[in-house]
Amino acid sequence: RRSAQGRHLGCPMATITALKQQVGRQDRYSLFLDGKYAFSLSEQQLAVSGLRIGSEVSTADLDKWKDTSLRGKALDRVYGYLSFRDRSVHEVRDYLRRKEYDAGLIDAVVDELIASKILDDERFTRAWVADRQEVQGHGRRRLQQELRQKGIDRELADRVLGELDEADELQVLVQLIQTRQLRRRYPDDQKLMAYLARRGYSYGLIKQALVADSVSTEAS
């Protein structure tokens, strides 16, 4: 398991003998101590560190920069994970656990991402609900289940879902029935209602949508 604790060197001081820009990651530099690879830092981390060829550093300082190196690598992994879509705090914690980072390092990385607003569960929740309702046609109950799976606090989920307008939800449901030609796929109303219930809609709202769809069909 990866740990934020560096391995102590056999001697109290070591000399940086080389700094090499990495071939695959040109924003990272490998540091060599007494001729042997020790760890890597990002370009920004290296600038802040003040470490240079010929610098003599103590074991405590080396451990500190090894911690910094590991934290930077964990952040890089998370940025890549976030490049596909926004994530909840729970998702990021779970991702880092799967990468076998220690709990202390995970807490530090997540705290930094929350402080910089890169992670924001309320923003995530609102975006998730809007997308899954409008694009996927999911109902309130299905959304509640999905948010629970994403580790969203129940109070936050209830608050955001409580802001959904029932008229808008009804309109989404009617559009779902019409655009996906669900009447043709499910000519039996009971089977259609069961399908829509699995998508998270209440039976009361489903009945309203079926009536509205029938009226619309007759009018056309």
C-alpha positions in Angstrom: 0.0 0.0 0.0 1.3 3.4 -1.0 2.1 5.6 2.0 2.9 9.3 2.4 5.8 8.3 4.7 9.2 8.3 3.0 11.9 5.7 3.5 14.7 7.1 5.7 18.1 7.1 4.0 21.0 5.4 5.7 22.9 8.7 6.2 21.6 12.0 7.7 22.5 14.1 4.7 22.5 13.4 0.9 23.6 15.4 -2.1 21.5 16.0 -5.2 23.7 14.9 -8.1 21.3 15.2 -11.0 17.9 16.7 -12.0 16.5 15.2 -15.1 13.4 16.2 -17.0 11.2 13.1 -17.5 10.7 12.0 -21.1 7.1 10.9 -20.8 6.2 13.8 -18.4 8.0 16.9 -19.3 6.3 18.8 -16.5 8.1 16.5 -13.9 11.7 16.1 -12.9 13.5 13.1 -11.5 15.9 13.9 -8.6 19.0 11.7 -8.0 20.7 11.6 -4.6 24.3 10.5 -4.6 23.9 9.1 -8.1 20.7 7.1 -7.4 17.1 8.0 -8.4 15.2 9.1 -5.3 11.8 10.7 -6.3 10.2 13.1 -8.8 8.6 16.6 -8.5 6.5 18.6 -10.8 8.0 21.7 -12.3 6.1 23.9 -9.8 7.0 21.7 -6.9 10.7 21.8 -7.9 10.6 25.6 -8.1 9.1 26.0 -4.7 11.5 23.5 -3.1 14.6 25.4 -4.0 16.4 22.1 -4.6 19.3 22.3 -7.0 22.2 20.1 -8.1 24.8 20.1 -5.3 22.2 20.9 -2.6 22.7 18.9 0.6 19.5 18.0 2.2 18.6 16.3 5.5 16.7 13.1 5.9 13.7 15.0 7.2 13.6 17.3 4.2 13.9 14.4 1.8 11.0 12.7 3.5 9.0 15.9 3.2 9.6 16.2 -0.5 8.9 12.5 -1.0 5.5 13.2 0.6 5.0 16.2 -1.7 6.0 14.0 -4.7 3.4 11.3 -3.8 0.7 13.9 -3.2 1.4 15.5 -6.5 1.2 12.2 -8.3 -2.1 11.5 -6.6 -3.5 14.9 -7.7 -2.4 14.2 -11.2 -4.3 11.0 -11.2 -7.4 12.7 -9.9 -7.2 15.5 -12.6 -7.1 12.8 -15.2 -10.1 11.1 -13.5 -12.0 14.4 -13.5 -11.2 15.1 -17.2 -14.1 12.8 -18.3 -16.8 14.4 -16.1 -17.3 16.0 -12.7 -17.2 13.7 -9.7 -18.5 13.6 -6.2 -16.2 13.6 -3.2 -17.1 10.0 -2.6 -16.2 8.9 -6.1 -12.7 10.6 -5.8 -12.1 9.0 -2.4 -13.1 5.6 -3.8 -10.9 6.1 -6.9 -7.8 6.9 -4.7 -8.5 3.9 -2.4 -8.6 1.7 -5.5 -5.2 3.1 -6.4 -4.0 2.0 -3.0 -3.2 5.4 -1.4 -3.2 5.7 2.3 -6.2 7.3 4.1 -4.1 10.2 5.4 -2.9 11.1 1.9 -6.5 10.7 0.5 -7.8 13.1 3.1 -5.1 15.7 2.2 -5.7 15.4 -1.5 -9.5 15.6 -1.1 -9.3 18.6 1.3 -7.1 20.5 -1.2 -9.6 19.8 -4.0 -12.5 20.9 -2.0 -10.8 24.1 -0.8 -10.0 24.9 -4.4 -13.6 24.2 -5.5 -12.5 21.5 -7.9 -14.7 19.2 -5.9 -18.1 20.5 -4.9 -20.9 18.0 -4.1 -23.6 20.6 -4.5 -22.5 21.6 -8.0 -22.1 17.9 -8.9 -25.6 17.0 -7.6 -27.3 19.8 -9.5 -25.4 19.0 -12.7 -26.1 15.3 -12.3 -29.9 15.8 -11.7 -30.2 18.2 -14.7 -28.4 15.9 -17.1 -30.0 12.6 -16.0 -33.5 14.1 -16.0 -33.3 16.1 -19.2 -31.0 13.8 -21.3 -31.7 10.3 -19.8 -35.3 10.9 -18.8 -34.8 9.6 -15.3 -37.4 10.3 -12.6 -37.0 11.5 -9.1 -36.8 8.1 -7.4 -34.2 6.9 -9.9 -32.2 10.1 -9.4 -32.3 9.6 -5.6 -30.9 6.1 -6.0 -28.1 7.3 -8.3 -27.1 10.1 -5.9 -27.0 7.7 -3.0 -24.7 5.5 -5.1 -22.5 8.5 -5.7 -22.2 9.1 -2.0 -24.2 12.3 -1.9 -25.4 13.3 1.5 -29.2 12.6 1.8 -30.0 16.1 3.0 -28.3 17.6 0.0 -29.9 15.2 -2.4 -33.4 15.8 -0.9 -32.9 19.5 -1.1 -31.9 19.5 -4.8 -34.6 17.0 -5.8 -37.1 18.9 -3.8 -36.5 21.9 -6.1 -37.7 20.0 -9.1 -40.9 21.4 -10.5 -43.6 18.7 -10.9 -44.9 20.3 -14.1 -41.4 20.2 -15.6 -41.1 16.5 -14.5 -44.4 15.8 -16.1 -43.3 17.4 -19.3 -40.1 15.4 -19.4 -42.0 12.2 -18.9 -44.5 13.0 -21.7 -41.6 13.8 -24.0 -40.0 10.5 -23.0 -43.1 8.6 -23.9 -43.5 10.4 -27.3 -39.9 10.7 -28.5 -39.0 7.1 -27.7 -42.3 5.8 -29.1 -43.0 3.9 -25.9 -46.7 3.4 -26.8 -45.6 1.3 -29.7 -42.9 -0.6 -27.7 -45.3 -1.2 -24.8 -48.9 -1.4 -26.2 -50.0 -2.7 -22.8 -50.4 0.2 -20.3 -49.5 -1.9 -17.3 -46.1 -2.9 -18.9 -45.5 0.7 -20.0 -46.2 1.9 -16.4 -43.9 -0.7 -15.0 -41.1 0.4 -17.4 -41.6 4.1 -16.4 -41.7 3.2 -12.7 -38.3 1.5 -13.2 -37.0 4.8 -14.5 -37.9 6.4 -11.2 -41.3 8.0 -11.8 -44.2 7.7 -9.4 -47.4 6.0 -10.5 -49.4 9.2 -10.0 -47.1 11.1 -12.3 -47.1 8.2 -14.9 -50.9 8.2 -15.0 -50.9 12.0 -15.6 -48.4 11.6 -18.4 -50.3 8.8 -20.1 -53.5 11.0 -20.0 -51.6 14.0 -21.4 -50.0 11.8 -24.1 -53.4 10.4 -25.1 -54.9 13.9 -25.3 -52.0 15.1 -27.4 -52.3 12.0 -29.8 -56.0 12.6 -30.2 -55.5 16.3 -30.9 -53.0 15.5 -33.6 
